[in-house]
């Protein structure tokens, strides 16, 4: 039954590549019972060669520099100025909170500073009066116009006034510190971007109540990404900082190159893997994209053909194989990974055969290649 199904699939595939009368000026009919002739196709001999063998580790693309912005004080979200996907500059206001207690505390602390400042001014005035009175009584004492007891009273007044100034200045310093702290807390109601980048997530909406530590937004620096993969413990010791690796990223055409930026030496006891962080710089990257890092572990023999030789129609992958009589036959193949603009053929093709690598679109089943 399986052989019969495979034969049917092969017949259907061949039918898809059968020539259509008058379809191309590059296909000329021969005589009666002669195969059509195709000109301009390029052929290439296939050879078995050494192909780098890689161990593939999967992971996720993440920004190298990202800021998870969280609330520092409780309050209600008042206004949100950005949305997901917006690009923001460092310092741009992202949202504001309504925190009446914090605002009132800052106003009260500011009033306390003014009151303490007036207290210092009054203490300084008393000190000036005490100093002047002391100097006058000191002269009177020398002239024996006042008693020693009267002079000592003025000396005590002078010392008391000095202590009053010191206490008033201490109260002012404390009031200023309280006002600074209250102002800092009040400033937490205005949340700005800590770096320039892209707003990749927003966890709150206007009117929501937030609490200290609650995530609000995430801003990621653009253009600097890395792929974090889970590598099997068998590679531990073989992965080096700065090592170049081939990387495949979903949505990014072909392979790109990355470099190992960090190796986390801890082994996950459940998965028996460790984390490798690979810096990448391909265009179109975003956090959360799926990717694969290829760790070289040796070489193996295989067959590679140019990508342009592969013909894909529906679910069928094939190429044109040309026999000794220069007759083209469609051959179903199974392909593997890409290596430098070439594709590995895992099955359906052997070294020593010839395939069409140029002008593929001209070829039809059974055509003679000239």
Order of alpha helices (4+ residues) and beta strands (2+ residues): alpha-beta-beta-beta-beta-beta-beta-beta-beta-alpha-alpha-beta-beta-beta-beta-beta-beta-beta-beta-beta-beta-beta-beta-beta-beta-beta-beta
